[in-house]
Amino acid sequence: MIIQRQEVDQDLTNKLKKIELERQSLVEQLSVAERQLASLQLEKYDVEKTASRLEKDKMSLIKSLDKVSYHIILPADLRQAYINFQRFKLLKTLLFRVLRSRHVIC
């Protein structure tokens, strides 16, 4: 009877140790996941900030370009083509900046 009781106690102790090790492993995994989440949130904030700045720059440059284009003495259709070309170049530049900031391209 005593031996049987000791075996049950030993079995329960082993199960408790196993559960404690599993709990410790889960706590470590949670800690890693929390660090990754914090890192991703910071990266998201940086990308949003960069996107906002780029949008402001884009709008400012488009306004400046529109003002300058009115001072260029060209026929209206050529002036509009010039504006469209300059906007295309600007948007291409801004796109590359965004992609570079997101490490999509080097």
N, C-alpha and C positions, 0 to 999 in steps of 0.2 A: 504494500500500500504506500509506504514512504517512498520507495523507489519510483513507483508510478507517479506520485506527486512531484518528485524531483524532475522526472522526464517532462511532465507538463510544464513545470516552471521553466525549464531549460528551453523548451520549444517556444514558449511565449516570449522569453528573453531574446531568442534569436529573431523571432518575428518583429519584435520591437526595434531591435538594432537595424533590421532590414528596412523597416518603415522610416526610421530616423535618417538613414543614409539616402533613401529616396527623397525625403523631405528636403534634405540639405542640397541634393542635386537640383531639385525644382527651384529652390531659393536662388541658387547660382544662375540657373537659366533665366529666371525672372529678372535678376540683376542685369544680366547681359542684354536682355530684351529692352529693359528700361533705358540703358545707355544708348542702345541703337535708336530707340524712339527719340530720345533727346537730341541725338546727332541729326536725325532726319528732320526734326522740327526746326533746328537751327539752320540747316541747309534750305529748307522750304522758306524760312523767313528771309534768308539772304537772296534767294532767287526772286521772291516777290518784291523785295526792295530794289533789286537790279532791274526787274521788269518795269517797275513804276518809274524809276529814273530814266530808263530807255524810252518809255512812252512819253514822258515829259520832254526829253531831248528831241524825239521825233516830231512832236507837235510844234516845238519851238523852231526847229529847222524847217519844217514845212511852211510855217508862217513867214519865216525869214525869206525862204525861197520864193514864196508867192509875192512878197513885197519887192524883191529884187527883180523878179521876172517882169513886173510891170514897167520897170525902168529900161528894160532891154528893147531896143527898137527893132522889132521883127513883126512880120505879119502874124495875125492872131493864131493861125493854124500852126505855124512854126514855133511860136511862143508856147502854145499848149504842148506841143511835142517835146520841147525842151524841158518844160516843167515836169511832164510825165517821166522823161528820162532821168531827170535829177531825183525825183521821188523814188524811182526804181533803184537807183544807186544807193540812196539813203536807206531804203528798206532792206536792201541786200546787206549793207554794212551793219545795220542794227540786228538783223537776223544772225549774222556771223558772231556778233558780240554776245548775243543771248546763248547761242549754241556753245561758244567758247566758255561762257560763265557756267554753263551746266555740264561742262566737260564732255560734251557730245563729240566735239572736234577739238583737235590740238591747235 
